[in-house]
């Protein structure tokens, strides 16, 4: 089995013992370990007795790597989407961050999680993605998002007006700081903090959530994921920001673009002791009340 490990450079040296534990457990199971070049450069001279090969960014992963493990938070797992792309390689995140809806494995469960992964004791949640198409194509071949596509005013700009068309029919004009187009996976991310609903991954839905809307009667709207959304933006500063997950570009207001469901999915590993409801309860502290303790 070939397992690739990805992570960003860490500011906290306190995570190093947990990273060491990950590699030690993988080595005990006799798997072939491949470390993404970015993580390799950070780990040099920081780990002991670890044998692995370096995974170069340009290497083809499909039919080569069996499983991806990410070390960090949800943002780290989102980074791997542009690496995994449409290869179908399952991915699991070990959470060194805070909330961790996607990177759901706690540091205390590393040994059990790796044992389950190596022995294929897991299922895969197929998560939908979104694609952004524009002329010119501002994101190149990385024009897809697992969480959300966002349209936002620049920091020094006044509010923008975003005209939205649903399947070529006018939907609404949004006055405000911007809007979020979210997958069901991303419904627990930026969209949730702006008042959007939580959508179960199998709901086949997309959420359009306004950011600081000037019109108080504007609310988030849930639409089928078969929909095509087209956008035209007006801004006094003549440009605005668009992002695919963590990748951000500045667009001229003359650029029109559309968003729709991608043609491929991401396989997110779900261990046998996990469920989406379990994750929601644990991360959002549902069922807990400090007054009862």
C-alpha positions in Angstrom: 0.0 0.0 0.0 1.2 3.5 -0.9 0.1 6.3 1.4 0.9 9.9 0.8 1.1 12.4 3.7 0.5 16.1 3.2 0.7 19.1 5.6 1.6 22.7 5.8 4.6 24.0 7.8 3.7 24.2 11.5 4.4 27.1 13.8 3.9 25.1 16.9 6.7 22.5 17.7 4.3 20.8 20.0 2.7 18.9 17.0 6.0 17.2 16.2 5.4 14.2 18.6 2.1 13.6 17.0 3.6 13.7 13.5 6.3 11.3 14.7 3.5 9.0 15.9 1.8 9.1 12.5 5.0 8.0 10.7 5.9 5.4 13.3 2.5 3.8 13.0 2.7 3.8 9.2 6.1 2.2 9.4 4.9 -0.5 11.8 2.3 -1.5 9.2 4.9 -1.7 6.5 3.3 0.7 4.0 5.2 2.7 1.4 5.2 6.3 2.7 5.3 9.3 0.4 5.6 12.8 1.8 4.6 15.8 -0.2 7.6 18.0 -0.9 6.2 21.0 1.1 5.9 18.9 4.3 9.3 17.2 3.6 11.0 20.5 3.5 9.5 21.3 6.9 10.3 17.9 8.5 13.9 17.7 7.6 16.0 17.0 10.7 12.9 17.1 12.9 11.9 13.4 12.9 13.9 10.3 13.9 14.3 7.0 12.1 11.7 7.7 9.4 12.1 6.3 6.0 9.9 7.8 3.2 10.1 9.0 -0.4 9.4 12.6 -1.4 6.3 13.2 -3.5 7.0 15.9 -6.0 4.1 18.3 -6.9 4.2 17.4 -10.6 3.9 13.7 -10.1 0.9 11.8 -11.3 -1.0 10.4 -8.4 -3.8 8.5 -10.1 -3.3 4.7 -9.9 -0.1 5.3 -7.9 -1.1 6.6 -4.5 -3.7 4.5 -2.6 -4.6 6.9 0.3 -3.9 10.5 1.2 -3.4 11.5 4.9 -3.4 15.2 5.8 -1.9 16.6 9.0 -3.5 19.9 10.1 -7.0 21.4 10.0 -9.7 21.6 7.4 -7.7 24.1 5.4 -4.9 21.6 5.0 -7.3 19.0 3.7 -8.8 21.5 1.3 -5.3 22.1 -0.1 -5.1 18.4 -1.2 -8.2 18.8 -3.4 -6.0 20.4 -6.1 -3.6 17.5 -5.8 -6.1 14.6 -5.7 -8.4 16.2 -8.4 -10.5 13.6 -10.2 -8.2 10.7 -9.3 -10.7 9.2 -6.7 -7.9 8.7 -4.1 -9.5 8.6 -0.6 -8.4 11.2 1.8 -8.5 11.4 5.6 -7.5 14.3 7.9 -5.8 14.1 11.3 -6.8 17.3 13.1 -4.1 19.4 14.5 -6.3 22.5 14.3 -9.4 23.6 16.1 -12.8 22.7 14.8 -12.1 20.1 12.1 -15.3 19.1 10.3 -13.3 17.6 7.4 -10.1 16.7 9.3 -12.1 14.8 11.9 -9.5 12.4 13.5 -8.3 13.6 16.9 -4.7 13.5 17.9 -5.6 11.0 20.6 -7.0 8.5 18.0 -4.0 8.4 15.6 -3.0 4.8 16.3 -6.5 3.4 15.9 -7.2 5.6 12.8 -4.1 4.5 11.0 -4.8 0.8 11.8 -8.2 1.2 10.3 -7.0 3.0 7.2 -4.2 0.5 6.5 -6.6 -2.4 6.9 -9.3 -0.6 4.8 -11.8 -0.6 7.7 -13.6 2.5 6.4 -16.2 3.8 4.1 -16.0 6.7 1.7 -18.3 9.7 1.7 -18.6 11.0 -1.8 -18.5 14.8 -1.6 -19.6 17.1 -4.4 -17.5 19.9 -5.7 -18.2 23.2 -7.5 -16.5 24.5 -10.6 -16.1 28.1 -11.7 -16.0 28.9 -15.4 -15.1 32.3 -16.7 -13.6 34.1 -19.7 -10.7 34.4 -19.1 -10.4 31.3 -16.8 -8.9 33.0 -13.7 -8.2 29.7 -11.8 -6.8 27.8 -14.7 -7.1 24.0 -14.1 -7.8 24.5 -10.4 -11.2 26.0 -10.9 -13.0 23.8 -8.4 -13.9 24.0 -4.8 -14.9 21.5 -2.1 -16.3 24.0 0.4 -17.4 27.1 -1.5 -17.0 29.7 -4.1 -17.2 33.3 -2.7 -17.7 36.7 -4.2 -16.5 39.5 -2.0 -15.8 43.2 -2.1 -12.2 44.3 -1.7 -11.2 45.5 1.8 -11.1 49.2 0.8 -14.2 49.1 -1.3 -17.9 50.0 -0.7 -20.5 47.2 -0.9 -20.9 45.5 -4.2 -24.1 44.5 -6.2 -24.1 40.9 -7.3 -26.8 40.0 -9.9 -27.5 36.3 -9.8 -29.2 34.2 -12.5 -30.5 30.7 -11.8 -30.6 28.4 -14.9 -30.6 31.6 -17.1 -33.5 33.1 -15.1 -33.0 36.2 -12.9 -32.9 35.2 -9.2 -31.9 38.3 -7.3 -29.6 41.2 -6.9 -27.6 41.2 -3.7 -26.4 44.5 -2.2 -23.7 43.8 0.5 -20.2 42.6 1.1 -20.7 39.6 -1.2 -22.2 36.1 -1.5 -21.2 32.5 -0.8 -22.0 29.6 -3.1 -21.6 26.6 -0.9 -21.6 22.8 -1.3 -23.3 20.7 1.3 -19.8 20.0 2.7 -19.1 23.8 2.9 -22.4 24.5 4.6 -20.6 24.1 8.0 -17.8 26.6 7.0 -18.1 30.3 5.9 -21.7 29.9 5.0 -22.7 28.8 8.5 -20.9 31.8 10.0 -23.0 34.1 7.8 -26.3 32.5 8.8 -26.6 29.7 6.2 -28.2 26.3 7.0 -26.4 23.0 7.7 -26.9 20.7 4.8 -26.3 17.0 5.0 -23.7 15.7 2.4 -26.2 13.5 0.6 -28.8 16.3 0.1 -27.7 17.1 -3.5 -28.0 20.8 -2.7 -26.2 24.1 -3.2 -26.6 27.0 -0.8 -26.5 30.7 -1.8 -25.7 32.8 1.3 -25.4 36.6 1.3 -22.6 38.2 3.2 -23.7 41.2 5.3 -26.7 42.0 3.0 -27.9 45.5 2.9 -31.5 44.3 2.2 -32.9 42.8 5.4 -35.4 40.6 3.6 -32.6 38.7 1.8 -32.0 35.2 3.2 -29.9 32.1 2.3 -31.5 30.0 -0.4 -31.1 26.2 -1.0 -31.2 25.1 -4.6 -30.7 21.7 -6.4 -27.1 20.9 -7.2 -28.1 20.4 -10.9 -28.5 24.2 -11.1 -26.3 26.6 -13.0 -25.6 29.9 -11.4 -24.4 32.9 -13.4 -23.1 36.2 -11.9 -22.6 39.8 -12.9 -21.0 42.1 -10.3 -21.1 45.9 -10.0 -18.5 47.6 -7.8 -17.5 51.3 -7.4 -13.8 50.1 -7.2 -14.3 48.4 -10.7 -13.1 45.1 -9.3 -13.9 42.5 -6.6 -12.5 39.3 -5.1 -13.5 35.7 -6.1 -12.2 32.6 -4.3 -12.3 28.8 -4.7 -11.8 27.5 -1.2 -8.6 29.2 -0.2 -7.5 30.3 -3.7 -8.3 33.9 -4.4 -8.2 36.2 -7.4 -9.2 39.8 -8.1 -11.6 40.2 -11.1 -12.6 43.2 -13.1 -16.3 43.8 -12.9 -16.7 43.3 -16.6 -15.9 39.6 -16.2 -18.9 37.3 -16.1 -18.8 33.8 -14.8 -20.9 30.8 -13.8 -20.8 28.1 -11.1 -22.1 24.6 -11.2 -21.5 21.1 -9.8 -18.2 19.6 -10.9 -18.0 16.4 -12.9 -16.1 14.5 -10.2 -16.3 14.0 -6.4 -13.9 13.7 -3.5 -13.8 10.5 -1.5 -13.6 11.5 2.2 -12.7 8.6 4.4 -15.2 7.9 7.2 -14.1 5.5 9.9 -16.5 2.9 11.3 -16.9 4.7 14.6 -17.8 8.0 12.9 -20.9 9.4 11.4 -21.9 12.9 10.1 -24.2 13.3 13.1 -21.4 12.3 15.5 -19.2 15.0 13.9 -21.9 17.6 14.2 -22.6 16.9 17.8 -19.0 16.8 18.8 -17.9 19.9 16.9 -21.0 22.1 17.7 -21.4 20.8 21.2 -25.0 19.7 20.6 -26.7 18.1 23.5 -24.3 19.8 26.0 -25.3 22.5 28.4 -22.9 24.0 30.9 -25.7 24.6 33.3 -26.0 20.8 33.8 -22.4 20.5 35.0 
